[in-house]
Amino acid sequence: MIYFDNSATTKVHPEVMKTFVAVNEKFWANPASIHEFGHQTNELLQTARKQVAEILHTSADKIYFTSGGTESNNLAIFGLANKYKNRGRHVLVSAIEHPSVLEAAKQLMKNGFEVEWIPVNSEGVIIIDALKKLLRDDTVLVSVMHVNNETGVIQPIQELIAYIRGNSRALIHMDAVQSFGKLPVDFAEMDVDAITISSHKIHGLKGSGLLALKTFIEVEPMLLGGGQEYGIRSGTTPVPLAVCTAKAIRLAQDHLQANASKLKKMTDELIHFLVSFPAIKIISPSNRAPHIVSFSVRKIKGEVLINALQQKNVIVSTSSACSSRHTKTSHVLKAMHLQDEYIKGVIRLSFSPLNTKEEIDQFKKVFTNVMNVIKGD
């Protein structure tokens, strides 16, 4: 099987799985227990937290382990907006955010906040001039994803940050689920206030991730109870998942440059191949993350192409795993004003360092044969 759907989820790294088994076998105590076994388990948890904090350049007590990207994004949106609502109740969110941000923002509206959507251009890039017009003195939060999960477009984060910092007191949340491990991501590199990371996008385990805050930034908790995770996320912390999240983050960070270079070379080769088909339009812009290629076949439904490739043991997806099972057109593609003849035929190829040159070569052969059958050439 050739698996090119790594933006949906990645295969667990053998070292991460090895760590998961070891921690479950040796450190299965509740880290909140006061006995020595619980203390030892808590020490392991805090070591994992410190390791992540060092990589992201923040304080260890600002790393909150969660169940993944969706929970982390919800915690950021609700937690920051509510904590700092004395600054204002105006929130800005880009029009192409992940549903876990969009739906949380819509809920804020029901809770008395005013939310406005920052438009993007035809490449999916935030329109800076539009942001400048929307930003207000009472804007409390701006949420922008670093890399879009459907097209791979990289947002001009540094330019956005510079304007927001210079013209408001708004907090900045960055969804880095698709960028961490492919691009530099940390609080020293980017002057944001909150960063979301999901473990299973970087060869970690599903059901785990984190929200990281810049030192001195606070959030209001969403889960109340025993006060775990510094009172922000109550409930017994799953130490094996937290430790494995830290392991996946360390592996991704240690091999960042080499992996990014490898992925860019593979996706550049694929784009060069795909543009040779007259019916294909490349959706991903030139300013894209190294691991995502989004394209569309004119007047062909994406599901048709996916099924045809699947019969040849090639796994790809439509715009995103979160929307591929629904018939609604992607909100990202709508925001980009993609032409009607292409909007139903979008395919996303997404890669990881585990993919090989041999898989790329095999994909070319399979894809050419499938296209000849579908187009009747």
Solvent accessible surface area in square Angstrom, and as a share of the most:
residue,aa,sasa,rsa
1,M,152,0.68
2,I,20,0.10
3,Y,55,0.21
4,F,0,0.00
5,D,17,0.09
6,N,9,0.04
7,S,3,0.02
8,A,16,0.12
9,T,30,0.17
10,T,7,0.04
11,K,147,0.62
12,V,33,0.19
13,H,50,0.22
14,P,93,0.58
15,E,72,0.32
16,V,0,0.00
17,M,84,0.38
18,K,137,0.58
19,T,26,0.15
20,F,61,0.26
21,V,70,0.40
22,A,38,0.29
23,V,10,0.05
24,N,59,0.30
25,E,117,0.52
26,K,133,0.56
27,F,61,0.25
28,W,171,0.60
29,A,12,0.09
30,N,60,0.31
31,P,16,0.10
32,A,65,0.51
33,S,36,0.23
34,I,176,0.90
35,H,96,0.43
36,E,108,0.48
37,F,61,0.25
38,G,0,0.00
39,H,89,0.40
40,Q,76,0.34
41,T,0,0.00
42,N,44,0.23
43,E,93,0.42
44,L,44,0.22
45,L,6,0.03
46,Q,45,0.20
47,T,64,0.37
48,A,3,0.02
49,R,4,0.01
50,K,116,0.49
51,Q,53,0.23
52,V,0,0.00
53,A,4,0.03
54,E,128,0.57
55,I,30,0.15
56,L,0,0.00
57,H,110,0.49
58,T,22,0.13
59,S,35,0.22
60,A,29,0.23
61,D,64,0.33
62,K,25,0.11
63,I,0,0.00
64,Y,7,0.03
65,F,7,0.03
66,T,8,0.04
67,S,51,0.33
68,G,7,0.07
69,G,13,0.12
70,T,79,0.46
71,E,32,0.14
72,S,0,0.00
73,N,2,0.01
74,N,31,0.16
75,L,3,0.02
76,A,0,0.00
77,I,0,0.00
78,F,30,0.12
79,G,1,0.01
80,L,0,0.00
81,A,0,0.00
82,N,41,0.21
83,K,80,0.34
84,Y,31,0.12
85,K,88,0.37
86,N,129,0.66
87,R,63,0.23
88,G,13,0.12
89,R,99,0.36
90,H,0,0.00
91,V,0,0.00
92,L,0,0.00
93,V,0,0.00
94,S,0,0.00
95,A,26,0.20
96,I,0,0.00
97,E,0,0.00
98,H,36,0.16
99,P,48,0.30
100,S,10,0.06
101,V,0,0.00
102,L,21,0.10
103,E,98,0.44
104,A,3,0.02
105,A,0,0.00
106,K,90,0.38
107,Q,74,0.33
108,L,0,0.00
109,M,90,0.40
110,K,161,0.68
111,N,78,0.40
112,G,52,0.50
113,F,11,0.05
114,E,80,0.36
115,V,11,0.06
116,E,50,0.22
117,W,89,0.31
118,I,0,0.00
119,P,54,0.34
120,V,7,0.04
121,N,61,0.31
122,S,85,0.55
123,E,84,0.38
124,G,0,0.00
125,V,27,0.15
126,I,3,0.02
127,I,65,0.33
128,I,29,0.15
129,D,89,0.46
130,A,18,0.14
131,L,0,0.00
132,K,83,0.35
133,K,173,0.73
134,L,36,0.18
135,L,20,0.10
136,R,86,0.31
137,D,133,0.69
138,D,53,0.27
139,T,1,0.01
140,V,0,0.00
141,L,0,0.00
142,V,1,0.00
143,S,0,0.00
144,V,4,0.02
145,M,4,0.02
146,H,7,0.03
147,V,1,0.01
148,N,0,0.00
149,N,13,0.07
150,E,4,0.02
151,T,1,0.00
152,G,0,0.00
153,V,0,0.00
154,I,30,0.15
155,Q,4,0.02
156,P,37,0.23
157,I,10,0.05
158,Q,95,0.42
159,E,96,0.43
160,L,4,0.02
161,I,10,0.05
162,A,67,0.52
163,Y,56,0.21
164,I,1,0.01
165,R,76,0.28
166,G,62,0.59
167,N,76,0.39
168,S,23,0.15
169,R,150,0.55
170,A,1,0.01
171,L,4,0.02
172,I,8,0.04
173,H,0,0.00
174,M,1,0.00
175,D,4,0.02
176,A,0,0.00
177,V,18,0.10
178,Q,7,0.03
179,S,0,0.00
180,F,1,0.01
181,G,8,0.07
182,K,18,0.08
183,L,31,0.16
184,P,70,0.44
185,V,2,0.01
186,D,17,0.09
187,F,16,0.07
188,A,79,0.61
189,E,82,0.37
190,M,12,0.05
191,D,62,0.32
192,V,0,0.00
193,D,3,0.01
194,A,0,0.00
195,I,0,0.00
196,T,0,0.00
197,I,1,0.01
198,S,3,0.02
199,S,0,0.00
200,H,35,0.16
201,K,29,0.12
202,I,11,0.06
203,H,20,0.09
204,G,1,0.01
205,L,20,0.10
206,K,125,0.53
207,G,40,0.39
208,S,3,0.02
209,G,0,0.00
210,L,0,0.00
211,L,0,0.00
212,A,0,0.00
213,L,0,0.00
214,K,52,0.22
215,T,46,0.27
216,F,178,0.74
217,I,20,0.10
218,E,82,0.37
219,V,6,0.04
220,E,69,0.31
221,P,53,0.33
222,M,80,0.36
223,L,81,0.40
224,L,146,0.72
225,G,67,0.64
226,G,67,0.64
227,G,37,0.35
228,Q,41,0.18
229,E,10,0.05
230,Y,113,0.43
231,G,28,0.27
232,I,20,0.10
233,R,37,0.14
234,S,12,0.08
235,G,34,0.32
236,T,77,0.45
237,T,7,0.04
238,P,52,0.33
239,V,4,0.02
240,P,21,0.13
241,L,40,0.20
242,A,3,0.02
243,V,14,0.08
244,C,0,0.00
245,T,0,0.00
246,A,0,0.00
247,K,38,0.16
248,A,0,0.00
249,I,0,0.00
250,R,70,0.25
251,L,37,0.19
252,A,13,0.10
253,Q,59,0.26
254,D,109,0.57
255,H,94,0.42
256,L,20,0.10
257,Q,156,0.69
258,A,70,0.54
259,N,28,0.15
260,A,21,0.16
261,S,74,0.48
262,K,78,0.33
263,L,2,0.01
264,K,83,0.35
265,K,153,0.65
266,M,10,0.04
267,T,0,0.00
268,D,60,0.31
269,E,42,0.19
270,L,0,0.00
271,I,36,0.18
272,H,144,0.64
273,F,32,0.13
274,L,0,0.00
275,V,83,0.47
276,S,79,0.51
277,F,31,0.13
278,P,123,0.78
279,A,7,0.06
280,I,17,0.09
281,K,66,0.28
282,I,40,0.20
283,I,10,0.05
284,S,8,0.05
285,P,10,0.06
286,S,111,0.71
287,N,75,0.39
288,R,15,0.05
289,A,0,0.00
290,P,9,0.06
291,H,2,0.01
292,I,0,0.00
293,V,0,0.00
294,S,0,0.00
295,F,0,0.00
296,S,0,0.00
297,V,1,0.00
298,R,79,0.29
299,K,155,0.66
300,I,34,0.17
301,K,127,0.54
302,G,1,0.01
303,E,84,0.38
304,V,73,0.42
305,L,1,0.00
306,I,31,0.16
307,N,78,0.40
308,A,24,0.18
309,L,0,0.00
310,Q,98,0.43
311,Q,153,0.68
312,K,115,0.49
313,N,93,0.48
314,V,1,0.00
315,I,41,0.21
316,V,9,0.05
317,S,9,0.06
318,T,16,0.09
319,S,9,0.06
320,S,4,0.02
321,A,49,0.38
322,C,70,0.42
323,S,28,0.18
324,S,40,0.26
325,R,224,0.82
326,H,111,0.50
327,T,133,0.77
328,K,161,0.68
329,T,33,0.19
330,S,10,0.06
331,H,59,0.26
332,V,1,0.00
333,L,4,0.02
334,K,117,0.50
335,A,22,0.17
336,M,6,0.03
337,H,151,0.67
338,L,17,0.09
339,Q,91,0.40
340,D,127,0.66
341,E,71,0.32
342,Y,24,0.09
343,I,26,0.13
344,K,106,0.45
345,G,2,0.02
346,V,6,0.03
347,I,0,0.00
348,R,2,0.01
349,L,0,0.00
350,S,0,0.00
351,F,1,0.01
352,S,5,0.03
353,P,36,0.23
354,L,87,0.43
355,N,9,0.04
356,T,54,0.31
357,K,97,0.41
358,E,124,0.56
359,E,38,0.17
360,I,0,0.00
361,D,50,0.26
362,Q,82,0.37
363,F,0,0.00
364,K,48,0.20
365,K,132,0.56
366,V,13,0.08
367,F,0,0.00
368,T,49,0.28
369,N,86,0.44
370,V,8,0.04
371,M,7,0.03
372,N,65,0.33
373,V,122,0.70
374,I,42,0.21
375,K,72,0.30
376,G,64,0.61
377,D,138,0.71
